[in-house]
Amino acid sequence: MRFYSVSGSAAQQRTDCAIVGLYESGALSHAAAQLDSALGGRIARLVKRRDLRGKAGATMLLDVDGGPCQRVLVVGLGKKDEFGRRQYRKAVQAAATALGKTGTRDAVSYISSEPVADTDAYYRGRLAAEAVSAALYRIPAIRSARRPTAPALRSFGVAVPDKDQKSDAELGLEHGRGIAAGASLTRDLANLPANVCTPTYLAKQARELARQYRAVRVEVLDERELRRLKMGSFLSVTAGTEEPARLIVLRYQGAAAAQPPVALVGKGVTFDSGGISLKQPVGMDEMKFDMTGAASVLGAIKAAAELELPLNLVGVVPACENLPSGRATKPGDIVHSMSGQTIEVINTDAEGRLILCDALTYVRKFRPAIVLDIATLTGACVVALGAHTTAVMSNEDDLAAEITAAGRRADDRAWHMPMGEEYHEMLKSNFADFANSCGREAGAITAACFLAKFTDGLRWAHLDIAGTAYVTGAQKGSTGRPVPLLMDFLIHRCRK
């Protein structure tokens, strides 16, 4: 997909399709009014007849005889005084979805020339590129029948009200394109079935990134090396499966080697049955998404390499399966972590923290400036925040604030949750240094408190994406989150 910016009147710009807006009040956007005048009042007549009502995300495609464009797509923008980032993204994505069902090859969106609260030309361009890419994304389905025809749309322009804003819009489009490429990789990996996307497959995809980008290097550690490193906690999770575990280490160098990297640690449980603490059958098919933290790390590394960000990144992915067998770890077992601390396994379905804790210990060798771990860690997070907001817990309030601010800018929102001493007390064990689980109350917070025991001296934050990583039900699929949030966080670090 080629993205570009334009300025000037909608009545003069040549394109296959001009995308304009209509507010719920019946007010036409500025570009819609320009085109309406050129069309002899056709759009206004449709509004008067109530064929067009401006409901957010609603679309109507009009054929146009003559003039600079062949079609006009009118998109509902909702209430004018509420038109912000989320409404803007929804409108652009609705437009791209509608055009994806037509033969349109080029389109220009004039929605970006409308006032959008708390944005500038850069973010209007970036959010547009992300929204169009998300709308045109196709799940890598494994079917015997031929796959559906790809959308015809090949280029997409965004309009700016002033030509002086074109460079900012084009930078936003370029960043949005790179972020979308990373999010698409994340979605591809997470959407694959667990019999395809195994720990070995994840390692293969990491090596492919290194082949694609000169700035990326990859190292993959096998179980023999994990035993040598004394990663007993990680290995306890994979004890019940025949599929070998892997620790995948990616390094992106976009700055001087002496610059401390940002470390991204992603949970990579490619299928989670719960182990001996077996999950309920309903919804267990969705446990292929339990490696979305890992997929997000690969997606962020890809996006950073696409954009050639001037910083260093380290991605650490502990990848394994969690299955029951005669060799599987049992509730009540005690395991030794790489840090030397012992853990009483109360619940084998609280496995993500058991692999992440050893990865957090391992990542210290890179002397990172910041460590972010990303994981579909707890059902409790879904109960607390639903499917809309990622939970953030950190040992530093300023870092948590940076992450939540990035989420607001990227329209990939996060919420800072507490980690008080009272929650740490809940993980006490009579038999080990601490337990891996303490029941349902405050489950997302106590999971973060567990991880915090391995982060002394690190600037660390934990992102629980259990609710935001994928959509459940009949239309289940990966969302690509939180790649936009991570990339906004990294881009802003480059600007400091």
Summary of the structure (lengths in Angstrom):
residues: 496
radius of gyration: 24.2
end to end distance: 30.3
largest distance: 81.1
contacts: 1850
relative contact order: 0.10
helix: 40%
strand: 22%
